[in-house]
Amino acid sequence: MNCRGCGTSLALPLIDLGTSPPSNAYVRADQLEQAEQWVPLKVAVCQQCWLVQTEDYTRADSLFDAEYAYFSSFSSTWLAHAERYVAEMVERFGLTADSRVVEIAANDGYLLQYVAGRGIACLGVEPTRSTAQAAREKGLEIRELFFGRETASQLVSEGWSADLMAANNVLAHVPDINDFLAGFATLLKPTGVVTFEFPQLLTLMAGQQFDTLYHEHYSYLSLTAVQTLCERNGLHVFDVSPLSTHGGSLRVFVQRMDGERRDVQPAVQQQLHAELAAGVKTPEYYATLAPAAERIKHDLLRFLLQAKADGKRVVGYGAAAKGNTLLNYAGVKPDLLAWVADANPHKQGKYLPGSRIPIVSPALINLEKPDYVLVLPWNLLHEVSQQLAQVREWGARFVIAVPELTVL
């Protein structure tokens, strides 16, 4: 396989997680007698542009389909993050009622609802029918499309050239990352700004977050790689901010190369220097993740087996994609993890891909009173532990597996 960023042949492996179904391919009850599609989950590193990426085994239109089950608005933490983002962008870039905001991967309208609430014209581009419909029910204008050069040109012709474009947790999800980025250079006004948010490679490696690797994530991004990709496609990075979201992310501010040039902020060089010092341009840097993943798998299995031997009941919380990577890599099935509760009704009544663990309403936690709750979206541990504080009344304890097995 060649690098999807620069075309160089990939020769440096990061990790091989075996085979698994796509992490968001939740199984309906009427599909339990059918076979699932299990495909290799391998990640490699380009030694030319240092883009970390999955090897190609799946198509985007099969991953992000009409039954896509990830709805952003079911996380209060993420909603608060989106509301703060809108307030900050309005203030920093002087957005008014005459401005136009376009969000790529608008999901269920979790962010644009706050833009519309300020009286600013906005449009969402969202290819998954399930979430696009949820956004429309909030009164938002949504185009059900995959984004790229062609889509951008179409929107320009319709008068949607943007003052601000937001793209949260989508840059990693596109197979043709050059076409995707070129779309921003097309749709953005010469004076406009794009912000990309994505989990950053440094925290993935430092936190041993191998469970954030899954088929829907085609790329794992450093500023080093993103800057190169942007420049190749007519965009220029002028600022970057670290974020705590998703276990450690970056917000990158981008402008058109041929437009108004804002001064590059010192944070850009600081982040690039931090990545260089960590070793992102050295093969040795990438040798630590595979053994860490194996250790995490073994620790989780030991815990679950011991709990079963002791007669303790373990359930999960959060039918998250990262949890599916973890459970399928470890080979966990319902005999060790009875069920997983999730607040998203679009997931309830279905089964986790691969493991076939049932997804239930959180109300079942109070009814069955398990001994342990394994929080699969560990980045939301604080939010989940507050929402489920009542479990401590009967002595239950929260557990996370990444970056190390911890019983709280």
DRENKOL-646804 format. One record per atom (N, C-alpha, C, O): x, y, z. Coordinates in steps of 0.1 Angstrom, whole numbers, plus 5000, padded with zeros to 4 digits. Example, Ala and Ser with C-alpha at 12.3 -4.5 7.8 and 13.67 -1.06 7.14 Angstrom:
513249435078
512349555078
513249675078
514249675085
512849785071
513749895071
512950005079
513450115080
//
This chain:
500849885000
500050005000
500950125000
501950135006
500450234993
501150364993
500450455002
499250445005
501250555008
500650655017
499550735010
499650774998
498450755017
497350825011
497550975011
496851055005
498651015018
498951155018
499951195007
499651284999
501051125006
502051164996
502451054985
503151084976
501850934987
502050834977
503250744979
503450654971
504050764989
505250684992
504850544997
503850535004
505550444993
505250314997
505450305013
506450355018
504450235019
504550215034
505350095038
505049985033
506350115046
507150005050
507349995065
507949895070
506850095073
507050095087
505650065094
504750145094
505549945100
504349905107
504249975121
505249995128
503050015125
502750055139
502249945147
502749915158
501149885142
500549775150
499549695141
499049745132
499449565145
498549475138
497549425149
497949345158
496349465148
495349435158
494449315153
493349295158
494949235144
494249125139
493049165130
493249255122
491949095131
490749125123
489649155132
489549115144
488749235127
487549275135
486549335125
486949375114
485249345129
484249415120
484549565122
485149605132
484049655113
484049795115
483449825129
482449775132
484049925136
483649945150
482350005152
481749995163
481750065142
480350125143
479350035136
478250085134
479649915132
478749835125
477949745135
478049625135
477149815143
476349755153
475349655147
474749675136
475149545154
474349435148
472949435154
472649435166
471949435144
470549425148
470149285152
470849185149
469049265160
468649135164
468349045153
468648925153
467849105142
467449015130
468748985122
468548905112
469849035126
471148995119
471948895126
473048865121
471548855138
472348765146
472748635140
473748575143
471848585130
472148465123
472948485111
473348385104
473348605108
474148635096
475648655100
475948695111
476448625090
477948645093
478248795092
477648875084
479248835100
479748975099
480948985090
481648875088
481249095085
482449125077
483649155087
483649255093
484549055088
485749075096
486949115086
487249035077
487549225089
488649265080
489849305089
489749335100
491049295083
492349325090
492249475095
491749565089
492849485107
493049625113
494549645115
495049605126
495149695105
496649715105
496849865103
496249935095
497849915111
498250065110
499650075106
500550005112
500050165097
501450175093
501750325093
500950415094
503050355091
503550495092
504350525079
505150445074
504050645073
504750685062
506050755066
506050855074
507250705061
508450765066
508950885057
510050935058
508050925048
508251045040
507551175047
508151275049
506251155048
505451275054
505051245068
504451335075
505251125073
504951085087
503451085091
503051115102
502651055080
501251035083
501050885087
501450795080
500450865098
500050735104
498750705099
497750785099
498550575094
497250545087
496950395087
497850315087
495650365086
495250225085
495550185070
495550255061
495850055069
495849995056
494449985050
493549965058
494349995037
492949995031
492349865030
492849775023
491249845037
490449725036
488949755035
488149665032
488549875038
487149915038
486850045031
487750125029
485650065026
485250185019
484450275028
483650225037
484650405026
483950505035
482450495034
481850505044
481950465022
480450465021
479850345028
478650335030
480650245031
480150125038
480250145054
479550085061
481150235058
481350265072
480450375077
479950365088
480250475068
479350585072
478050575064
477850655054
477150485068
475950455060
474750515067
474850585077
473550475062
472350525066
472050485081
471250555087
472650385086
472350345100
473450375109
473550325120
474350475105
475450515114
474850555128
473950635128
475550505138
474850515151
475550605161
475250615173
476650685156
477250775165
476550915165
476650985155
475950955176
475251075177
475951165187
476051125199
476551275183
477351355192
476651415204
477251435215
475351435203
474551505213
474351425226
473751485235
474651295226
474451215238
475551235248
475551175259
476551315245
477551355255
477451495259
477651585251
477151515272
476951655277
478351725277
478351845275
479451655279
480751715278
481051765264
481551875263
480651695254
480951735240
480051855236
480451935229
478751855241
477851965238
478452095245
478452195238
478952085257
479552205263
480752245256
480952365254
481552155251
482752185243
482352265230
482952365226
481252215223
480752285211
480252425214
480552515206
479552435225
479052575228
480152675231
480052785227
481152625238
482352715240
483052745227
483452865225
483152645219
483852675206
483152785198
483852875193
481852775197
481052875190
481253015196
481553115188
481253025209
481453155215
482853215213
482953325210
483853125213
485253165211
485453215197
486053315194
484853135187
485053175173
484353305169
484853385162
483153325175
482453445172
483253565177
483353665170
483753555189
484553665195
485853685187
486253795184
486653575185
487953595179
487953645165
488753725161
486953595157
486953635142
485853725139
485553745127
485153785149
484153885146
482953845138
482553915129
482453725140
481353675132
480053745135
479853775147
479253775125
478053855127
476953785119
477053675114
475753845119
474653795112
474853785097
474153715090
475853865092
476253865078
477253755075
477553735063
477753685085
478753575082
478053445078
476853425079
478853355073
478453225069
479353125075
480553125074
478753025082
479452915088
479052785082
477852755081
480052705078
479752565073
480552465081
481752485084
479852365086
480452255093
480452135085
479452095079
481652075084
481851945077
481751835087
482451835097
480951735084
480651625094
479851685106
480251685117
478651745102
477851815112
477151725121
476551765131
477151595119
476551495127
475051535130
474351565121
474651535143
473251555146
472951705149
471951735156
473851795145
473651935148
474051985161
473652085166
474951905168
475351935181
476052065182
475952135193
476752115171
477452235171
476752345164
476652465170
476152325153
475552425145
474252485152
473852595149
473752405161
472552465169
472952585176
472152675178
474252595181
474652715188
475052825178
474952945182
475452795166
475652895156
474252955152
474153085152
473352875149
472052925145
471353005156
470653095154
471652965169
471053035180
471553175182
470953255188
472753205175
473253345175
472853425162
473353535160
471953365155
471453435143
472453435131
472253525123
473353345131
474353335120
473953225110
473653115114
473953265097
473653165087
474553045087
475853075088
474052925087
474952815088
474452695080
473252685077
475352605076
475052495068
475852375073
477052395076
475252255073
476052135077
476152045065
475252025058
477351985064
477551875054
477651745062
478651735070
476851645060
476851525068
476351405059
475251405055
477251305057
476851205047
475951095053
475351015046
475851085067
475050975073
473651015075
473351115082
472750945069
471350985069
470750995083
469951085086
471150895092
470550895106
470851025113
469951085119
472051065113
472451195120
471951315113
471651415119
472051315100
471551425092
470051455095
469751575096
469351355096
467851375099
467751435113
466851515115
468551385123
468451445136
468751595136
468151675144
469751635128
470151775127
468951855121
468751965125
468351795110
467251865104
466051895114
465351995113
465951795123
464851805133
465151925143
464251965150
466351975143
466752085151
466552215143
466852325148
466052205130
465852325122
467052365114
467052475109
468052275113
469252315106
469252265091
468552165088
469952345083
470052305069
471252215067
472352245070
470952095061
471951985060
472051935046
470951915040
473251915041
473451855028
473951715031
475051695037
473351615026
473651475028
474751425018
474351355008
475951465020
477051445010
478351415017
478551455028
479251345010
480651335014
481351465008
480951514997
482251515016
482851645012
484151625005
484951535007
484351714995
485651714987
485551834977
484751924979
486451834967
486451944958
485151964951
484652074950
484551854946
483351864938
482151924947
481452004942
482051874959
480951924968
481252064971
480252144971
482452104974
482852244977
482452334965
481852444967
482752294953
482452384941
480952394940
480452504936
480152294943
478752294942
478252394952
477352474949
478752394964
478252484975
478652634972
477952724975
479852654966
480252784962
479252844952
478852964953
478852764942
477852814932
476552844938
475752914932
476252784950
474952814957
475152934967
474152964974
476352994967
476453114976
476853084990
476653164999
477552964992
477852925006
479352935009
479852875018
480053025002
481453055005
481553095020
480753185024
482453035027
482353045042
483353135048
484553155044
482953205059
483853285068
484453195078
485653215081
483753095082
484352995092
483852855087
482652835084
484852765087
484452625084
484952545096
486152555100
484152465102
484452375113
484552235109
483652195101
485452165113
485652015110
486151945122
487351935124
485251895130
485651835143
485651685141
484651625138
486751625144
486851475144
486451415131
485651315131
486851475120
486551415107
487751405098
487751325089
488751485100
489951485092
490551345092
491151295082
490451275103
490951135104
490151035097
490550915095
488851075094
487950975089
487850965073
486950895068
488651035066
488551045052
489650965045
490750985048
489250885035
490250805028
491050885018
492250865017
490450985011
491151065002
491351205009
490651295006
492351215017
492551325025
492951455017
492751565021
493651425006
493951544997
492751604990
492651724990
491851524985
490651574979
489851654990
489251754987
489751595002
489051655013
489551795016
488751885017
490851805018
491451935022
491352035010
491152155013
491451984998
491252084987
489852144987
489752254982
488952064992
487552124993
487452245002
486752334999
488252245012
488252365021
488852485014
488352595016
489952465007
490552575000
489652634989
489752744986
488652544985
487652594975
486552664981
486152774976
485952614992
484752674998
485052795007
484252875009
486252805013
486652905022
486753045015
487353045004
486253145021
486453285015
487953315017
488653255026
488453405009
489953445010
490253505024
491353495028
489253555031
489453605045
489053505055
489053535067
488553385051
487953295061
488953205068
490153215066
488453135078
489253045087
488652905087
487352895088
489452805087
489052665090
489652625103
490752655106
488852555111
489452485123
489152335122
488052295119
490252265123
490252115124
490452075138
491352125145
489651985143
489951925156
490151775154
489351715147
491151715161
491451575159
492251525171
493051595176
492051395175
492951335185
494351345180
494651305169
495251385189
496651405184
497551275187
497351205196
498451255177
499251145178
500151135190
500351025196
500651245195
501451245207
500751185219
501351105226
499451225221
498751165233
498351025231
498250945240
498050985218
497750845215
498950755219
498750655226
500150795215
501350715218
501650725233
501950625239
501650845239
502050855253
501050785262
501350725272
499750785258
498650725266
498350585262
497450525268
499150525252
498950385248
497550365244
496950255247
496950465237
495550455233
495250375220
494650435211
495750255220
495550175208
494050145205
493750115193
493150165215
491750135212
491150245204
490050235199
491850365202
491350465193
491650435178
491350515169
492250315176
492550275162
491350185157
491150085163
490750225147
489650145141
489450185127
489950295122
488650105119
488650125105
488050255101
488450305090
487150315109
486650445105
487650555106
487550665100
488750535114
489850635115
490950595105
491750505107
490950655093
491950625083
493250675086
494350625082
493350795094
494550855097
494650895112
493650915119
495950905117
496250935131
497251045130
498351025125
496851165135
497451285130
498351365140
497951375152
499451405135
500351495142
500251635134
499851635123
500651745141
500751865133
501751855122
501651925112
502751785125
503851765114
503251715101
503551765091
502351615102
501751555090
500651655085
500551675073
499851715094
498751795089
499251925082
498751965072
500351985087
500952095081
501352065066
501052145057
501951955064
502451915051
501251895042
501251935030
500151825047
498951795039
498251925035
497851945024
498152025045
497552145042
498252225031
497652275022
499552235032
500352305022
500252245008
500252314998
500152115008
499952044995
498652084988
498552074976
497652124996
496352154991
495852294993
494652324994
496852394993
496452534992
496052595005
495352695005
496452535016
496052585030
497252605038
498352545036
497152695048
498352735056
497952745071
496952805074
498652665079
498352665093
498952795100
500052825098
498052865108
498552985115
498452975130
498953065137
497752875135
497652865150
497252725154
496752645145
497552685166
497152555171
496952565186
497652635193
495952485191
495652485205
495452345210
494752265203
496052305221
495852175227
494452165233
494052265239
493852055232
492452035239
492551905247
493351815244
491651895257
491551775265
490551675259
490551565264
489851715249
488851625244
489451495238
490551495232
488651385239
489051255233
490351215237
491151155230
490751235250
491951195255
493151275252
494251235255
492951385245
494051475241
493951505226
494351415218
493551625222
493351665208
494051795205
494651855214
494051825192
494551955187
493452025180
492651965173
493352155182
492552235173
493552325164
494352395170
493452305151
494352365142
493652475134
492552445128
494152595134
493552705126
494252715113
495552725112
493452725102
494052725089
493352835080
492252875082
494152895071
493652995062
494152955048
494952865046
493553015038
493952995024
495353055021
495653165026
496152985014
497453035011
497453155002
498253245002
496353164994
496253274984
495353384990
494953474982
494953375002
494053475008
494753565018
495953585018
493953625027
494453705038
495353625047
494953525052
496653675049
497553595057
497653645071
498253755073
497153575080
497253615094
498653565099
499253475093
499153635109
500453595114
500453455120
499453425127
501553385118
501653255124
501953265139
502953335142
501153205147
501353215162
502553125167
502753015161
503153165178
504253085183
503952945186
504752855186
502652915189
502152785193
502452685182
502552565185
502452725169
502652635158
504052575159
504252455159
505052655160
506452605161
506652525174
507452435175
506052575185
506152495198
505652355196
506252265201
504452345190
503952205188
504852125179
505052005181
505252185168
506152105159
507452065166
507951955164
508052155174
509252115181
508952005191
509751915193
507752015198
507451905208
507351775201
507751665206
506751775189
506651645181
507951595177
508251475177
508851685172
510151645168
510951585179
511651485178
510851655191
511551605203
511051475208
511851395213
509751445206
509151315210
509651205201
509751095205
509951245188
510451135179
509551105168
509750995162
508551185165
507651145154
508251125141
507651065132
509451175139
510151145126
511251035127
512151035119
511050955137
511950835139
511250705139
510150705146
511650605133
511050475134
510850425148
509950355152
511850455157
511850395170
510650445178
510150375187
510150565175
509050625183
507850535182
507050525191
507650465171
506450385169
506550235173
505650165171
507650205180
507850065184
507150025197
507149905201
506650125204
506150095218
504650065219
504250005229
503950095209
502450075210
502049935210
501149895218
502549845201
502149705200
502349635213
501449565218
503549645220
503649575233
502749625244
502249555252
502449755243
501549815253
500149765251
499449725261
499749745239
498349695236
498249545241
497249515246
499349475239
499249335244
499149325259
498449245264
499949415266
499849415280
498449455285
497949395294
497849555279
496549605283
495449495280
494649465289
495649415269
494749305267
494849205277
493849155283
496049165281
496249055291
495749105305
495149025312
495949225308
495549275321
493949275322
493449245332
493349315311
491849315311
491349175312
490349155320
491849085305
491448945305
491648885319
490748815324
492748915325
492948865339
491948915349
491348845357
491649045347
490549105356
489249035354
488549005364
488849025342
487448965339
487448825343
486348775348
488448745341
488448605345
488448585360
487748505365
489148675367
489148665381
487848705387
487348645397
487248815381
485848855386
484848745384
484048715393
484948675373
484048565370
484248445380
483348385386
485548415383
485848315393
485448345407
485048265415
485348475410
484948525423
483448545424
482848585434
482748515413
481248525413
480748665411
479648705415
481648755407
481248895405
480748925391
481148855381
479849025390
479249055377
479849185372
479849285378
480349175359
480949285353
480049325341
479749245332
479749455340
479049505328
479849625322
480749675329
479449665311
480149785304
479249905304
478049895305
479950015302
479150135299
479750205287
481050225287
478950245278
479350325266
479750235254
480850175254
478750215245
479050125233
479850205223
479350235212
481050245227
481850335219
482750255209
483050135212
483150315198
483950245188
485250205195
485750095192
485850285204
487150245210
486950125218
487850035220
485750105224
485449985232
485449865224
485849755228
484849875211
484849765202
486249715198
486449595197
487149815196
488449775192
489149695204
489749595202
488949745216
489449675228
488949535230
489649445231
487549525229
486949405232
487249295221
487449175225
487249335209
487549245198
489049205198
489349085195
489949295201
491349255202
491549155213
492349065212
490849175224
491049095236
490148965235
490348875243
489248955226
488448845224
487348825235
486948715239
486848935241
485848935251
484548915246
484148975235
483748825252
482348795248
481448805260
481848845271
480148785258
479148805269
479348725281
478848755292
480148615280
480348535292
481248615302
481148585314
482048705298
482848785307
482348925309
482648985319
481648985299
481049115300
479549105296
479249095284
478649095306
477349055303
476549145293
475949095284
476749275294
476049365285
476749505287
477549525296
476449595277
476949725278
475849825277
474949815268
475749915287
474750015287
475150135279
476350175279
474150205272
474450325265
473250405264
472150355263
473450535266
472350635266
471750655253
470650715252
472350625242
471950645228
470850545224
471150425223
469650585223
468550485219
468750425206
468150315203
469550485197
469850425184
470750305185
470850225176
471450285196
472250165198
471550065207
471849945206
470650105216
469950015225
469149905217
468549935207
469249785221
468549675214
469449605204
469049505198
470549665201
471549615191
472649535199
472549525211
473649495191
474749415197
476049475192
476149525181
477049475201
478349515196
478849435185
478749315185
479449495175
480049415164
481149325169
481949365177
481149205163
482249115167
481949035180
481748915180
481949105191
481749035204
480248995206
480048905214
479349065199
477849035200
477349055215
476448985219
478049145222
477549175235
476349265234
476349365227
475249235241
474049325240
474249465245
474949485254
473549555238
473549695242
472149725248
471149705242
472149785261
470949805268
470849945273
471750025272
469649975279
469450105285
470250115298
470350015305
470750235302
471450245315
470550215327
471050185338
469250215324
468250185335
468550045341
468250015352
469149955333
469349815337
470449805348
470549715355
471249905348
472349915359
471649915372
472149845381
470650005374
469950005387
469249885390
469049845402
468649815380
467849695382
468749575386
468449505395
469849555379
470749435381
471849455391
472449365396
472149585394
473249615404
474549535403
474849455411
475249555392
476449475390
477549515399
477449625406
478549435400
479649465409
480749565403
481349645411
480849555390
481849645384
481249705371
480449635364
481549825368
481149885355
482449925348
483150015352
482649855337
483849885328
483450005319
482649985310
484050115321
483750235313
484650225300
485850245301
484050195289
484750175276
485250315270
486450315266
484450415270
484950545266
485650615278
485050705284
486850575280
487650615292
487750765292
487950825303
487750835281
487850985280
486651055287
486751165290
485550975289
484351035295
484150985309
483050985314
485250935315
485150865328
484450965338
483550925346
484951085339
484351185349
482851205346
482151205356
482451225334
481051245331
480251125335
479251135341
480751005331
480050875334
479950855349
478850815354
481050875356
481050845370
480050935378
479550905388
479851055373
478851145379
477451105375
476551105384
477251065363
475951015358
475450895366
474250875368
476450805369
476150675375
476650675390
476950565395
476650785396
477150795410
476350695419
476950655429
475150665416
474350575425
474850435426
474550365436
475750395417
476250255418
477050235431
477150115435
477650335436
478450325448
477550295460
478050245470
476250315459
475350285470
475350135473
475150095485
475550045463
475549905466
477049855464
477249725464
477949945464
479349895465
480049865451
481149815451
479349905440
479949875427
481149975425
481250085431
482049935416
483250015413
483350035398
483049945390
483950145394
484150175380
485550115377
486450115385
485650075364
486950015359
487250075345
486350095337
488550115343
488950145330
490150055326
490850005335
490350025313
491449935309
492550005303
493649955302
492350135298
493450205291
493750335298
492750405302
494950375300
496150315296
496650195304
497550115300
496050175316
496250055324
495050025332
494250105334
494949895335
493749845343
493649915356
494549905364
492549995358
492450065371
491050045376
490050065369
490950005389
489649985395
489450105405
490250125414
488450185403
488250305411
487150295422
486850385429
//
